[in-house]
Amino acid sequence: MKKFEGKIALITGGNSGIGYATAKELIAEGATVIITGRRKEAVEKAALELNAIAMVADQSDVVAIKGLAERVGHRFGKLDIMLVNAGITKSALIEATSEELFDEVMNVNFKGAFFTLSNFIPLLNNNASVILLSSSSAHISPRTASVYAASKSALNTLMKIAALELADRKIRVNAVSPGPVSTEIMQKIGLNDNLEQLMLNSIPLQRFGTANEVAKLICYVASQDAAFITGSEFLIDGGQSA
């Protein structure tokens, strides 16, 4: 029997990168996986490739999150696994950070994640597993990443409190915090040769991680192999935060 046979999983931001890789791993192990994202065409294309279920939803929009929860509840009833993965990366010096940039990052990375968790708690089966995708940036305090790093630090605090609040239902809540990973988000932040070398120099293992490596860790945390783990953060950053 496959590890996730008969399990229903939801992955926000599942059409690319770590979300996509995790969906692929879960499906290979027997799970039925719902992936979400803002871009209809991208979500539907990814779902077709993965043999997943596509649902379009913007994690920065609380109304959209509530609508997503209603759709998932109507179609599937309950969830066994939830990966709150959708997020954005934008950076600026503190003195140059606009209110618009602040709100954009926080609305997706923290507010959106908070209300995704909040709205899906009633749909979680007892013994379900929730994983919040955080970041090593919450620990290493990188220059120009004040808002992004703060959003991930807030996510880690949310994870610990949710683990306590949901423990009586045996729902486990944990965080996985990748360091630099080779995904399309690297191109979006304008990674040039100098920046790439600077980042590599900050990683003791001298390479970027892969989405598949992070996905395998997420699947471990989601599985019964990690049944006694809750309220924990798992760093996967090549030693960067050390």
C-alpha positions in Angstrom: 0.0 0.0 0.0 1.3 3.5 -0.9 2.1 5.9 1.9 -0.7 8.4 1.2 -3.3 6.0 -0.3 -6.8 7.4 0.2 -5.5 10.7 1.6 -6.8 14.1 0.3 -4.2 16.9 0.2 -4.4 20.6 -0.6 -1.4 22.6 -1.8 -1.6 26.4 -2.2 0.6 27.7 -4.9 0.9 24.2 -6.3 1.5 25.0 -10.0 5.2 25.5 -9.8 8.4 25.1 -7.7 8.2 23.4 -4.3 4.4 23.2 -4.4 4.5 21.4 -7.8 7.3 19.0 -6.6 5.3 18.2 -3.5 2.2 17.5 -5.4 4.1 15.1 -7.6 5.5 13.2 -4.6 2.2 13.0 -2.8 0.4 11.7 -6.0 3.1 9.1 -6.6 2.4 7.8 -3.1 -1.4 7.6 -3.7 -2.8 10.9 -2.5 -5.5 12.8 -4.3 -4.1 16.4 -4.5 -5.8 19.7 -5.0 -3.5 22.5 -6.2 -4.3 26.2 -6.2 -2.9 29.4 -7.6 -3.8 32.8 -8.9 -3.2 32.1 -12.6 -6.0 29.9 -14.1 -4.0 28.8 -17.1 -0.9 27.9 -15.1 -2.9 26.0 -12.4 -4.9 24.0 -15.0 -1.8 23.2 -17.0 0.1 21.9 -13.9 -2.9 19.9 -12.7 -3.1 18.2 -16.1 0.6 17.3 -16.0 0.3 16.0 -12.4 -3.1 14.4 -12.6 -4.1 16.7 -9.8 -7.3 18.8 -9.2 -7.1 22.5 -10.1 -8.8 25.2 -8.1 -8.1 28.9 -8.8 -7.7 31.1 -5.7 -5.7 34.1 -4.7 -4.2 33.6 -1.2 -4.0 37.4 -0.7 -7.8 37.6 -1.0 -9.6 36.5 2.1 -12.9 36.3 0.3 -11.3 34.0 -2.3 -9.9 31.8 0.5 -13.3 31.4 2.0 -14.7 30.5 -1.4 -11.9 27.9 -1.9 -12.7 26.3 1.5 -16.4 26.1 0.5 -15.5 24.4 -2.8 -13.1 22.0 -1.3 -15.6 21.1 1.5 -18.4 20.6 -1.0 -16.4 18.3 -3.2 -14.2 16.4 -0.8 -15.6 16.9 2.7 -12.4 16.6 4.6 -8.7 17.1 4.2 -5.8 14.9 5.5 -2.9 17.0 4.4 -2.5 20.8 3.8 0.6 22.6 2.6 0.3 26.3 2.8 2.9 27.1 0.2 1.9 30.2 -1.7 4.1 33.1 -1.2 6.0 36.0 -2.8 9.5 37.4 -2.5 10.1 41.1 -2.8 12.9 43.1 -1.2 14.0 46.7 -0.5 15.9 48.6 2.1 13.8 49.5 5.0 13.9 53.2 4.2 12.9 52.5 0.6 10.0 50.1 1.5 6.7 51.4 0.3 3.4 50.7 2.1 2.3 49.0 -1.1 5.3 46.6 -1.0 4.8 45.9 2.7 1.1 45.1 2.2 1.6 43.0 -0.9 4.2 40.7 0.9 2.3 40.5 4.2 -1.1 40.0 2.5 0.1 36.8 0.7 2.8 35.4 3.0 1.2 36.0 6.4 -2.3 37.3 6.3 -3.2 34.9 3.4 -1.5 32.0 5.1 -3.3 32.8 8.4 -6.7 32.9 6.9 -6.1 29.9 4.7 -5.3 27.9 7.9 -8.2 29.5 9.8 -10.8 28.7 7.1 -9.6 25.2 6.6 -9.4 24.1 10.2 -13.1 22.9 10.2 -12.3 20.7 7.1 -9.2 19.0 8.6 -9.7 15.4 9.7 -8.5 14.4 13.1 -4.9 13.3 12.8 -4.4 15.6 9.8 -1.0 17.2 9.0 -0.6 20.9 8.2 2.7 22.2 6.9 3.5 25.9 6.5 6.2 26.8 4.1 8.5 29.2 5.9 12.1 30.3 5.0 15.6 30.3 6.4 15.3 34.1 5.9 13.4 34.1 9.3 16.8 33.2 10.9 19.6 34.8 8.9 18.2 38.4 8.7 19.3 39.2 5.1 19.7 42.9 4.1 16.8 44.3 2.1 14.5 41.4 3.1 13.0 42.9 6.2 9.3 42.5 5.2 9.8 39.1 3.7 11.8 37.8 6.7 9.2 39.3 9.1 6.4 37.6 7.3 8.1 34.2 7.6 9.0 34.8 11.3 5.3 35.5 11.9 4.4 32.3 10.1 6.7 30.3 12.4 4.9 31.8 15.4 1.5 31.0 13.9 2.7 27.4 13.4 3.6 26.9 17.1 0.3 28.4 18.4 -1.7 26.4 15.8 0.1 23.2 16.9 -1.1 23.8 20.5 -4.6 24.8 19.6 -5.2 21.7 17.4 -3.4 19.2 19.5 -6.6 17.9 21.1 -7.7 16.8 17.6 -4.3 15.2 17.0 -3.7 17.6 14.1 0.0 18.2 13.6 1.2 21.6 12.5 4.8 22.1 11.4 6.9 24.4 9.2 9.5 23.6 6.6 12.0 26.4 6.0 14.1 26.2 2.8 17.1 28.2 2.1 18.0 29.2 -1.5 16.3 26.7 -3.8 16.5 26.5 -7.6 13.0 27.4 -8.7 11.5 30.0 -11.0 11.2 32.5 -8.1 15.0 32.8 -8.4 14.6 34.3 -11.9 11.8 36.5 -10.7 14.0 38.2 -8.1 16.6 39.0 -10.8 19.4 36.6 -9.8 22.6 37.6 -11.7 26.0 36.0 -11.5 27.3 38.3 -8.7 24.2 37.7 -6.6 24.3 34.0 -7.3 27.9 33.8 -6.1 27.1 35.9 -3.0 24.3 33.5 -2.1 26.4 30.4 -2.8 29.1 31.8 -0.5 26.6 32.0 2.3 25.8 28.2 2.0 28.3 25.8 3.6 27.3 23.1 1.1 28.1 25.5 -1.7 25.0 24.8 -3.8 21.3 25.6 -4.1 18.8 23.1 -2.9 16.2 21.6 -5.3 12.5 21.6 -5.1 12.5 17.8 -5.0 14.7 17.8 -1.9 12.3 20.1 -0.1 9.2 18.1 -1.4 10.6 14.9 0.1 11.1 16.6 3.5 7.5 18.0 3.4 6.2 14.5 2.5 8.1 13.0 5.5 6.6 15.6 7.8 3.1 15.0 6.4 3.4 11.2 6.8 2.8 8.9 9.8 6.6 8.5 10.0 6.4 11.9 11.7 3.4 11.1 13.9 5.0 12.4 17.1 6.2 15.7 15.6 4.2 18.9 15.9 5.1 22.5 16.6 8.5 22.1 14.9 10.4 23.9 12.2 12.5 21.9 9.7 15.4 24.0 8.1 16.6 22.7 4.8 19.2 25.3 3.8 22.6 23.6 3.2 23.7 24.9 6.6 23.1 28.6 5.7 21.4 29.4 9.0 24.2 27.8 11.0 
